[in-house]
Amino acid sequence: MTLDPMSNSNDVPSAEELVTPKEAARLLKDRNLKTIYRLILKGRLPAWKIVGRLYVRRDDVLAFIEPVEPKLQPAAQPETVSKQQKKEIEKWRAEVRKRSRLYPGPTPTT
């Protein structure tokens, strides 16, 4: 069931399911209310305004702290470097070494 945030619909969760943004911040162990309000404004956390007060579902808040399985990326295949590329890389390295000798930079002070 998808609930429309901040709607005037009659499909409002029961009082036991709802928490205030302040309680939601405590559930997330995040004392910064701005985070909760930001999630509400971005639509990532559905909210309802009931008698002038804002509420969110406890289950929606707890969904943010459930562990998520990491998506593993396939191992990258090593790139093959052509002879021309190797020559260019070596030229670049030689240029860097030459410049570092010309401009040694500041000497460390103790």
VMD Tcl script that builds the backbone (N, CA, C; Angstrom):
set m [mol new atoms 330]
animate dup $m
set s [atomselect $m all]
$s set {name element resname resid chain x y z} {
  {N N MET 1 A 0.849 -1.171 0.000}
  {CA C MET 1 A 0.000 0.000 0.000}
  {C C MET 1 A 0.894 1.234 0.000}
  {N N THR 2 A 0.710 2.105 -0.949}
  {CA C THR 2 A 1.478 3.335 -1.032}
  {C C THR 2 A 0.657 4.466 -0.447}
  {N N LEU 3 A 1.246 5.175 0.489}
  {CA C LEU 3 A 0.556 6.293 1.116}
  {C C LEU 3 A 1.131 7.590 0.597}
  {N N ASP 4 A 0.276 8.491 0.254}
  {CA C ASP 4 A 0.708 9.767 -0.291}
  {C C ASP 4 A 1.104 10.691 0.855}
  {N N PRO 5 A 2.365 11.147 0.922}
  {CA C PRO 5 A 2.781 12.023 1.999}
  {C C PRO 5 A 1.992 13.326 2.004}
  {N N MET 6 A 1.718 13.792 3.184}
  {CA C MET 6 A 1.074 15.090 3.413}
  {C C MET 6 A -0.261 15.196 2.675}
  {N N SER 7 A -0.962 14.081 2.467}
  {CA C SER 7 A -2.216 14.123 1.730}
  {C C SER 7 A -3.381 14.302 2.686}
  {N N ASN 8 A -4.507 14.634 2.130}
  {CA C ASN 8 A -5.730 14.761 2.910}
  {C C ASN 8 A -6.543 13.475 2.834}
  {N N SER 9 A -5.923 12.404 2.419}
  {CA C SER 9 A -6.616 11.139 2.229}
  {C C SER 9 A -7.045 10.571 3.578}
  {N N ASN 10 A -8.039 9.712 3.554}
  {CA C ASN 10 A -8.511 9.066 4.781}
  {C C ASN 10 A -7.664 7.850 5.128}
  {N N ASP 11 A -6.654 7.573 4.351}
  {CA C ASP 11 A -5.799 6.402 4.525}
  {C C ASP 11 A -4.615 6.737 5.433}
  {N N VAL 12 A -4.885 7.144 6.663}
  {CA C VAL 12 A -3.845 7.550 7.610}
  {C C VAL 12 A -3.550 6.377 8.529}
  {N N PRO 13 A -2.285 6.098 8.822}
  {CA C PRO 13 A -1.944 4.999 9.725}
  {C C PRO 13 A -2.531 5.237 11.122}
  {N N SER 14 A -2.608 4.164 11.895}
  {CA C SER 14 A -3.142 4.281 13.257}
  {C C SER 14 A -2.164 5.057 14.130}
  {N N ALA 15 A -2.663 5.545 15.262}
  {CA C ALA 15 A -1.849 6.362 16.169}
  {C C ALA 15 A -0.644 5.585 16.694}
  {N N GLU 16 A -0.771 4.262 16.843}
  {CA C GLU 16 A 0.346 3.446 17.354}
  {C C GLU 16 A 1.495 3.383 16.353}
  {N N GLU 17 A 1.186 3.541 15.085}
  {CA C GLU 17 A 2.209 3.462 14.037}
  {C C GLU 17 A 2.953 4.775 13.846}
  {N N LEU 18 A 2.398 5.892 14.322}
  {CA C LEU 18 A 2.949 7.212 14.032}
  {C C LEU 18 A 3.866 7.711 15.132}
  {N N VAL 19 A 4.907 8.432 14.718}
  {CA C VAL 19 A 5.824 9.103 15.648}
  {C C VAL 19 A 6.068 10.515 15.143}
  {N N THR 20 A 6.466 11.387 16.031}
  {CA C THR 20 A 6.797 12.757 15.642}
  {C C THR 20 A 8.184 12.770 15.012}
  {N N PRO 21 A 8.531 13.823 14.297}
  {CA C PRO 21 A 9.891 13.906 13.744}
  {C C PRO 21 A 10.973 13.825 14.824}
  {N N LYS 22 A 10.686 14.371 15.997}
  {CA C LYS 22 A 11.659 14.319 17.090}
  {C C LYS 22 A 11.887 12.872 17.538}
  {N N GLU 23 A 10.792 12.103 17.667}
  {CA C GLU 23 A 10.925 10.688 18.022}
  {C C GLU 23 A 11.621 9.910 16.909}
  {N N ALA 24 A 11.352 10.285 15.667}
  {CA C ALA 24 A 12.009 9.634 14.531}
  {C C ALA 24 A 13.515 9.863 14.587}
  {N N ALA 25 A 13.916 11.074 14.963}
  {CA C ALA 25 A 15.350 11.374 15.073}
  {C C ALA 25 A 15.983 10.509 16.152}
  {N N ARG 26 A 15.278 10.287 17.239}
  {CA C ARG 26 A 15.803 9.419 18.309}
  {C C ARG 26 A 15.920 7.975 17.824}
  {N N LEU 27 A 14.928 7.511 17.065}
  {CA C LEU 27 A 14.982 6.140 16.546}
  {C C LEU 27 A 16.194 5.943 15.641}
  {N N LEU 28 A 16.541 6.968 14.884}
  {CA C LEU 28 A 17.688 6.893 13.980}
  {C C LEU 28 A 18.995 7.230 14.676}
  {N N LYS 29 A 18.911 7.497 15.980}
  {CA C LYS 29 A 20.088 7.919 16.762}
  {C C LYS 29 A 20.729 9.136 16.118}
  {N N ASP 30 A 19.876 9.984 15.573}
  {CA C ASP 30 A 20.329 11.215 14.933}
  {C C ASP 30 A 19.603 12.362 15.621}
  {N N ARG 31 A 20.298 13.131 16.392}
  {CA C ARG 31 A 19.659 14.197 17.156}
  {C C ARG 31 A 19.337 15.426 16.307}
  {N N ASN 32 A 19.726 15.403 15.035}
  {CA C ASN 32 A 19.511 16.541 14.160}
  {C C ASN 32 A 18.153 16.408 13.461}
  {N N LEU 33 A 17.195 17.211 13.882}
  {CA C LEU 33 A 15.861 17.177 13.275}
  {C C LEU 33 A 15.886 17.580 11.811}
  {N N LYS 34 A 16.885 18.361 11.419}
  {CA C LYS 34 A 16.971 18.795 10.026}
  {C C LYS 34 A 17.041 17.606 9.085}
  {N N THR 35 A 17.703 16.541 9.508}
  {CA C THR 35 A 17.804 15.341 8.682}
  {C C THR 35 A 16.425 14.759 8.423}
  {N N ILE 36 A 15.614 14.662 9.457}
  {CA C ILE 36 A 14.270 14.107 9.325}
  {C C ILE 36 A 13.430 14.995 8.416}
  {N N TYR 37 A 13.459 16.307 8.651}
  {CA C TYR 37 A 12.683 17.223 7.814}
  {C C TYR 37 A 13.156 17.196 6.358}
  {N N ARG 38 A 14.458 17.038 6.157}
  {CA C ARG 38 A 15.004 16.965 4.798}
  {C C ARG 38 A 14.482 15.708 4.085}
  {N N LEU 39 A 14.435 14.581 4.809}
  {CA C LEU 39 A 13.919 13.345 4.231}
  {C C LEU 39 A 12.438 13.490 3.874}
  {N N ILE 40 A 11.693 14.196 4.715}
  {CA C ILE 40 A 10.270 14.423 4.454}
  {C C ILE 40 A 10.100 15.304 3.224}
  {N N LEU 41 A 10.866 16.391 3.160}
  {CA C LEU 41 A 10.744 17.321 2.033}
  {C C LEU 41 A 11.140 16.677 0.707}
  {N N LYS 42 A 12.137 15.795 0.737}
  {CA C LYS 42 A 12.579 15.125 -0.484}
  {C C LYS 42 A 11.649 13.982 -0.879}
  {N N GLY 43 A 10.676 13.654 -0.021}
  {CA C GLY 43 A 9.740 12.586 -0.320}
  {C C GLY 43 A 10.261 11.203 0.007}
  {N N ARG 44 A 11.385 11.109 0.665}
  {CA C ARG 44 A 11.952 9.806 1.030}
  {C C ARG 44 A 11.324 9.251 2.301}
  {N N LEU 45 A 10.666 10.119 3.083}
  {CA C LEU 45 A 10.008 9.703 4.308}
  {C C LEU 45 A 8.590 10.260 4.294}
  {N N PRO 46 A 7.582 9.393 4.056}
  {CA C PRO 46 A 6.199 9.869 4.007}
  {C C PRO 46 A 5.776 10.474 5.342}
  {N N ALA 47 A 4.995 11.545 5.286}
  {CA C ALA 47 A 4.563 12.231 6.502}
  {C C ALA 47 A 3.107 12.651 6.380}
  {N N TRP 48 A 2.458 12.824 7.520}
  {CA C TRP 48 A 1.068 13.260 7.581}
  {C C TRP 48 A 0.964 14.407 8.563}
  {N N LYS 49 A 0.157 15.367 8.211}
  {CA C LYS 49 A -0.098 16.492 9.098}
  {C C LYS 49 A -1.479 16.253 9.692}
  {N N ILE 50 A -1.529 16.023 10.993}
  {CA C ILE 50 A -2.777 15.732 11.684}
  {C C ILE 50 A -2.966 16.779 12.771}
  {N N VAL 51 A -4.041 17.519 12.682}
  {CA C VAL 51 A -4.379 18.592 13.616}
  {C C VAL 51 A -3.171 19.523 13.797}
  {N N GLY 52 A -2.565 19.883 12.693}
  {CA C GLY 52 A -1.472 20.849 12.716}
  {C C GLY 52 A -0.123 20.294 13.133}
  {N N ARG 53 A -0.031 19.009 13.435}
  {CA C ARG 53 A 1.253 18.406 13.834}
  {C C ARG 53 A 1.690 17.406 12.777}
  {N N LEU 54 A 2.984 17.291 12.604}
  {CA C LEU 54 A 3.566 16.415 11.586}
  {C C LEU 54 A 3.900 15.061 12.211}
  {N N TYR 55 A 3.588 13.972 11.488}
  {CA C TYR 55 A 3.873 12.617 11.954}
  {C C TYR 55 A 4.421 11.779 10.808}
  {N N VAL 56 A 5.233 10.777 11.173}
  {CA C VAL 56 A 5.758 9.809 10.209}
  {C C VAL 56 A 5.511 8.412 10.769}
  {N N ARG 57 A 5.474 7.418 9.884}
  {CA C ARG 57 A 5.278 6.041 10.350}
  {C C ARG 57 A 6.569 5.492 10.933}
  {N N ARG 58 A 6.447 4.821 12.079}
  {CA C ARG 58 A 7.609 4.221 12.752}
  {C C ARG 58 A 8.312 3.226 11.822}
  {N N ASP 59 A 7.537 2.405 11.093}
  {CA C ASP 59 A 8.145 1.412 10.190}
  {C C ASP 59 A 8.942 2.074 9.073}
  {N N ASP 60 A 8.456 3.216 8.577}
  {CA C ASP 60 A 9.193 3.932 7.526}
  {C C ASP 60 A 10.524 4.440 8.060}
  {N N VAL 61 A 10.527 4.884 9.312}
  {CA C VAL 61 A 11.772 5.378 9.924}
  {C C VAL 61 A 12.736 4.217 10.131}
  {N N LEU 62 A 12.214 3.103 10.655}
  {CA C LEU 62 A 13.073 1.942 10.925}
  {C C LEU 62 A 13.641 1.345 9.646}
  {N N ALA 63 A 12.967 1.566 8.523}
  {CA C ALA 63 A 13.481 1.058 7.241}
  {C C ALA 63 A 14.820 1.688 6.892}
  {N N PHE 64 A 15.098 2.868 7.429}
  {CA C PHE 64 A 16.379 3.527 7.151}
  {C C PHE 64 A 17.537 2.876 7.893}
  {N N ILE 65 A 17.263 2.098 8.945}
  {CA C ILE 65 A 18.368 1.516 9.710}
  {C C ILE 65 A 18.514 0.014 9.478}
  {N N GLU 66 A 17.654 -0.586 8.640}
  {CA C GLU 66 A 17.808 -1.997 8.332}
  {C C GLU 66 A 19.046 -2.195 7.477}
  {N N PRO 67 A 19.799 -3.263 7.755}
  {CA C PRO 67 A 21.007 -3.492 6.953}
  {C C PRO 67 A 20.652 -3.787 5.500}
  {N N VAL 68 A 21.484 -3.303 4.626}
  {CA C VAL 68 A 21.292 -3.489 3.195}
  {C C VAL 68 A 22.455 -4.317 2.672}
  {N N GLU 69 A 22.133 -5.315 1.869}
  {CA C GLU 69 A 23.171 -6.144 1.260}
  {C C GLU 69 A 23.968 -5.299 0.269}
  {N N PRO 70 A 25.292 -5.272 0.391}
  {CA C PRO 70 A 26.084 -4.504 -0.575}
  {C C PRO 70 A 26.033 -5.166 -1.948}
  {N N LYS 71 A 25.949 -4.337 -2.962}
  {CA C LYS 71 A 25.964 -4.844 -4.331}
  {C C LYS 71 A 27.416 -4.955 -4.772}
  {N N LEU 72 A 27.820 -6.161 -5.096}
  {CA C LEU 72 A 29.203 -6.377 -5.510}
  {C C LEU 72 A 29.343 -6.112 -7.001}
  {N N GLN 73 A 30.366 -5.379 -7.328}
  {CA C GLN 73 A 30.675 -5.079 -8.716}
  {C C GLN 73 A 31.597 -6.175 -9.243}
  {N N PRO 74 A 31.437 -6.567 -10.479}
  {CA C PRO 74 A 32.375 -7.549 -11.031}
  {C C PRO 74 A 33.783 -6.944 -11.095}
  {N N ALA 75 A 34.758 -7.789 -10.915}
  {CA C ALA 75 A 36.140 -7.314 -10.931}
  {C C ALA 75 A 36.465 -6.693 -12.284}
  {N N ALA 76 A 37.147 -5.579 -12.226}
  {CA C ALA 76 A 37.524 -4.880 -13.461}
  {C C ALA 76 A 38.618 -5.667 -14.177}
  {N N GLN 77 A 38.507 -5.730 -15.453}
  {CA C GLN 77 A 39.518 -6.401 -16.262}
  {C C GLN 77 A 40.702 -5.459 -16.445}
  {N N PRO 78 A 41.922 -5.960 -16.294}
  {CA C PRO 78 A 43.078 -5.085 -16.478}
  {C C PRO 78 A 43.151 -4.597 -17.925}
  {N N GLU 79 A 43.454 -3.331 -18.048}
  {CA C GLU 79 A 43.565 -2.756 -19.388}
  {C C GLU 79 A 44.909 -3.121 -19.991}
  {N N THR 80 A 44.904 -3.357 -21.255}
  {CA C THR 80 A 46.169 -3.596 -21.935}
  {C C THR 80 A 46.674 -2.252 -22.449}
  {N N VAL 81 A 47.948 -2.033 -22.259}
  {CA C VAL 81 A 48.563 -0.775 -22.658}
  {C C VAL 81 A 49.425 -1.034 -23.879}
  {N N SER 82 A 49.193 -0.232 -24.894}
  {CA C SER 82 A 49.950 -0.415 -26.129}
  {C C SER 82 A 51.384 0.109 -25.946}
  {N N LYS 83 A 52.262 -0.246 -26.881}
  {CA C LYS 83 A 53.644 0.238 -26.823}
  {C C LYS 83 A 53.688 1.756 -26.927}
  {N N GLN 84 A 52.809 2.317 -27.775}
  {CA C GLN 84 A 52.753 3.777 -27.941}
  {C C GLN 84 A 52.364 4.440 -26.610}
  {N N GLN 85 A 51.367 3.859 -25.919}
  {CA C GLN 85 A 50.932 4.426 -24.638}
  {C C GLN 85 A 52.048 4.327 -23.601}
  {N N LYS 86 A 52.784 3.207 -23.612}
  {CA C LYS 86 A 53.888 3.040 -22.672}
  {C C LYS 86 A 54.951 4.108 -22.908}
  {N N LYS 87 A 55.235 4.397 -24.191}
  {CA C LYS 87 A 56.222 5.425 -24.517}
  {C C LYS 87 A 55.760 6.794 -24.010}
  {N N GLU 88 A 54.462 7.113 -24.208}
  {CA C GLU 88 A 53.924 8.396 -23.756}
  {C C GLU 88 A 53.978 8.505 -22.239}
  {N N ILE 89 A 53.668 7.417 -21.556}
  {CA C ILE 89 A 53.721 7.417 -20.092}
  {C C ILE 89 A 55.149 7.644 -19.622}
  {N N GLU 90 A 56.095 6.980 -20.252}
  {CA C GLU 90 A 57.498 7.138 -19.852}
  {C C GLU 90 A 57.987 8.558 -20.120}
  {N N LYS 91 A 57.553 9.146 -21.263}
  {CA C LYS 91 A 57.904 10.539 -21.553}
  {C C LYS 91 A 57.347 11.462 -20.474}
  {N N TRP 92 A 56.111 11.222 -20.081}
  {CA C TRP 92 A 55.481 12.050 -19.067}
  {C C TRP 92 A 56.210 11.923 -17.732}
  {N N ARG 93 A 56.561 10.692 -17.350}
  {CA C ARG 93 A 57.300 10.478 -16.097}
  {C C ARG 93 A 58.653 11.181 -16.125}
  {N N ALA 94 A 59.346 11.096 -17.280}
  {CA C ALA 94 A 60.646 11.762 -17.403}
  {C C ALA 94 A 60.479 13.277 -17.253}
  {N N GLU 95 A 59.425 13.829 -17.849}
  {CA C GLU 95 A 59.156 15.265 -17.741}
  {C C GLU 95 A 58.879 15.654 -16.299}
  {N N VAL 96 A 58.137 14.845 -15.590}
  {CA C VAL 96 A 57.825 15.124 -14.174}
  {C C VAL 96 A 59.107 15.087 -13.354}
  {N N ARG 97 A 59.966 14.078 -13.604}
  {CA C ARG 97 A 61.231 14.001 -12.872}
  {C C ARG 97 A 62.100 15.218 -13.159}
  {N N LYS 98 A 62.146 15.633 -14.437}
  {CA C LYS 98 A 62.943 16.793 -14.833}
  {C C LYS 98 A 62.436 18.049 -14.132}
  {N N ARG 99 A 61.128 18.248 -14.142}
  {CA C ARG 99 A 60.563 19.440 -13.497}
  {C C ARG 99 A 60.779 19.425 -11.991}
  {N N SER 100 A 60.715 18.263 -11.380}
  {CA C SER 100 A 60.901 18.206 -9.929}
  {C C SER 100 A 62.338 18.551 -9.552}
  {N N ARG 101 A 63.305 18.272 -10.459}
  {CA C ARG 101 A 64.689 18.666 -10.188}
  {C C ARG 101 A 64.869 20.168 -10.376}
  {N N LEU 102 A 64.159 20.749 -11.367}
  {CA C LEU 102 A 64.269 22.184 -11.616}
  {C C LEU 102 A 63.604 22.994 -10.522}
  {N N TYR 103 A 62.468 22.496 -10.024}
  {CA C TYR 103 A 61.714 23.208 -8.986}
  {C C TYR 103 A 61.520 22.286 -7.794}
  {N N PRO 104 A 62.548 22.204 -6.953}
  {CA C PRO 104 A 62.474 21.226 -5.863}
  {C C PRO 104 A 61.414 21.545 -4.821}
  {N N GLY 105 A 60.856 22.747 -4.833}
  {CA C GLY 105 A 59.832 23.095 -3.863}
  {C C GLY 105 A 60.435 23.586 -2.570}
  {N N PRO 106 A 59.595 23.902 -1.604}
  {CA C PRO 106 A 60.114 24.419 -0.336}
  {C C PRO 106 A 60.853 23.335 0.434}
  {N N THR 107 A 61.887 23.758 1.133}
  {CA C THR 107 A 62.645 22.814 1.948}
  {C C THR 107 A 61.944 22.691 3.289}
  {N N PRO 108 A 61.862 21.484 3.826}
  {CA C PRO 108 A 61.200 21.292 5.106}
  {C C PRO 108 A 61.984 21.960 6.232}
  {N N THR 109 A 61.274 22.595 7.110}
  {CA C THR 109 A 61.919 23.253 8.264}
  {C C THR 109 A 61.577 22.469 9.513}
  {N N THR 110 A 62.547 22.398 10.410}
  {CA C THR 110 A 62.310 21.656 11.659}
  {C C THR 110 A 62.302 22.576 12.835}
}
mol reanalyze $m
mol bondsrecalc $m
mol representation Tube
mol addrep $m
